[in-house]
Amino acid sequence: MSSDTSETLANRDTPIPVVQVQHASNDGTPTASDSRTPDTKRGTSHRLSASKLKDKLESLGDNMSRDSSSRMGDKMFNLLLSQVLPSEDISFHSDPEPTSSSPNTQIKDRRSRTYVARPNFSIPTMSSNFRRFNARIGVAFVFQNRLIRLFTWKQPTQTLSFLLVWTFLCVDPYLLPVLPLASGMFFVMVPSYLTRHPEPVGNTVDVDAELWRGSLGGPPLADARTIKPAPEFSKDFFRNMRDLQNCMEDFSSAHDAVLSFITPLTNFSNENLSSMLYLILLIVSVSLFISAHLLPWRAIFLVLGYGLTALGHPSMQALLTTPKTAQFISETEHASRSALLSLSRADIELETSQESREVEIFELQHRALHDEFGEYEGFMFSPSPYSPLSPARISGDRPRGTPFFEDVLPPRGWRWSDKKWTLDLLSREWVEDRCVTGVEVEVEGERWVTDLHYEVLESEGERAGSGKGKLRKKEGSKGSKDIGEQEKEVLRRTWESGVVGRKGEWRRRRWVRGVERMPWRGE
């Protein structure tokens, strides 16, 4: 009795594909292997099995060690991955999160390492994980193959047994927790026990049958069965690769079919149709929220289970694949879409007016700080007022913008609705809204908001402080104004007297212009 009873779990219903190589003819010209068939004249077959492929790969190196198969597997999968990866240099590190201030804000990638810490992409890691995954995925393909055999009525007794179990679950849903436990007992533990207590194999003609009958209560006659990963370059390994290839094709086809059906209805490419569908879903959701407990869910699931299982019967498949049935389904789908589209056009009216906003720009002018008699000169048009206490001003950065009005562009996706810019006459309001301090506001004229020269203000404040004692003596106990109010009053009077040199080096005024959102016209 062999001590190694472990086996690999793979789908063995169909043979694996065979690898073929090219061979040179007598004149040295390579010929395709599929054009040569084995016969008695040509000798052995030119088809290369998995074991021969492994031997040929191992013979490529001159000084390979015992683990050459593992290294050759790494090289093979690295070569395959290098063929599917793009040729340009792409950084596989996670991109930083886009901010609202960036000009081209992109959609957040929820697979980024910003949300979940996962290792970066690596070709060696990818090849190693793929080989480990492919060696262990056989159990999933075995389960998939059994489901296909079950729902295609390969053995009608098994399908009818499934429908009987489904009926019990629909009639009494409380039996649902029993299903995984019973499946574990009958499909996992019972076969494992029978493996340890097998029926003897041999000639039982001349021996009493009672002596050869396996005793389930006696001592075990075989080792316990274990499942190990499929060895690389083995038949089971290539069977798993074949099933994985087919599974990827099935998923891609189903994915494309679902998207081609759902996406035109839900992506608002036709806003009337998507809006109507949204209202229908909203009404159904509210209705189910109120009346879901009144529906016969057991009967609904029972009928659905029987209907879907009946669709897999060969006779039903033959009926559904006829040209007449396919044409009927296509016409029904087209009629349903047309009815829904007509309903949406009749009942849904979209807003046709364009969304409008108002944008602003600040005209900045500058003069030298100590040039008391100098004139302000145009500097630039900036999106910010560059106030005395702004972060850019405090950090010493220069204002940013454009020197010409014509270079000011509307926001992306918007267009101008007004022909020209308009000067904002309510200068005090936008100053108060932004809590701008240390400036003088013109409420008439050109509406300039000018910085104050704090050094001159401090000297004026000292002169005002010298007259503070006189004011105190004059007013005595009346106390009509506090010291702060007196200083402000003195400064105001000094400013209104027209003393030069009190203005700062920057002044600005606000211009506004209307914009409207441009309609989307597609690519």
Stockholm file with secondary structure:
# STOCKHOLM 1.0

chainA/1-523         MSSDTSETLANRDTPIPVVQVQHASNDGTPTASDSRTPDTKRGTSHRLSASKLKDKLESLGDNMSRDSSSRMGDKMFNLLLSQVLPSEDISFHSDPEPTSSSPNTQIKDRRSRTYVARPNFSIPTMSSNFRRFNARIGVAFVFQNRLIRLFTWKQPTQTLSFLLVWTFLCVDPYLLPVLPLASGMFFVMVPSYLTRHPEPVGNTVDVDAELWRGSLGGPPLADARTIKPAPEFSKDFFRNMRDLQNCMEDFSSAHDAVLSFITPLTNFSNENLSSMLYLILLIVSVSLFISAHLLPWRAIFLVLGYGLTALGHPSMQALLTTPKTAQFISETEHASRSALLSLSRADIELETSQESREVEIFELQHRALHDEFGEYEGFMFSPSPYSPLSPARISGDRPRGTPFFEDVLPPRGWRWSDKKWTLDLLSREWVEDRCVTGVEVEVEGERWVTDLHYEVLESEGERAGSGKGKLRKKEGSKGSKDIGEQEKEVLRRTWESGVVGRKGEWRRRRWVRGVERMPWRGE
#=GR chainA/1-523 SS CCSCCCBCCCCCSSCCCCEECCEECTTSCEECGGGCCCCTTTCSCCEECHHHHHHHHHTTCSSCCTTHHHHHHHHHHHHHHHHHSCSSCCCCSCCCCCCTTSSSCCCCCTTSTTTSCCCCCCHHHHHHHHHHHHHHTHHHHHHHHHHHHHHTTSSHHHHHHHHHHHHHHHHCGGGTTHHHHHHHIIIIIHHHHHHHSCCCCSCCSSSCHHHHSCCTTSCCCSCCCCBCCCCTTSHHHHHHHHHHHHHHHHHHHHHHHHHHHHHHHHSCSSHHHHHHHHHHHHHHHHHHHHHGGGSCHHHHHHHHHHHHHHHTSHHHHHHHTSHHHHHHHHHHHHHHHHHHHHHHHHHCCCCCSCCEEEEEEEEEEECCTTCTTCCCEEEEEESSCCCTTSHHHHHTCCCCSBSSGGGCCCCTTEEECSSSCEECSCHHHHHHHTTCCSEEECSSTTCCEEEECHHHHHHHHHHHHHTHHHHHHHHTTCCCSCHHHHHHHHHHHHHHTTCTTCEEEEEEEEEEEEEEECCCCCC
#=GC SS_cons         CCSCCCBCCCCCSSCCCCEECCEECTTSCEECGGGCCCCTTTCSCCEECHHHHHHHHHTTCSSCCTTHHHHHHHHHHHHHHHHHSCSSCCCCSCCCCCCTTSSSCCCCCTTSTTTSCCCCCCHHHHHHHHHHHHHHTHHHHHHHHHHHHHHTTSSHHHHHHHHHHHHHHHHCGGGTTHHHHHHHIIIIIHHHHHHHSCCCCSCCSSSCHHHHSCCTTSCCCSCCCCBCCCCTTSHHHHHHHHHHHHHHHHHHHHHHHHHHHHHHHHSCSSHHHHHHHHHHHHHHHHHHHHHGGGSCHHHHHHHHHHHHHHHTSHHHHHHHTSHHHHHHHHHHHHHHHHHHHHHHHHHCCCCCSCCEEEEEEEEEEECCTTCTTCCCEEEEEESSCCCTTSHHHHHTCCCCSBSSGGGCCCCTTEEECSSSCEECSCHHHHHHHTTCCSEEECSSTTCCEEEECHHHHHHHHHHHHHTHHHHHHHHTTCCCSCHHHHHHHHHHHHHHTTCTTCEEEEEEEEEEEEEEECCCCCC
//
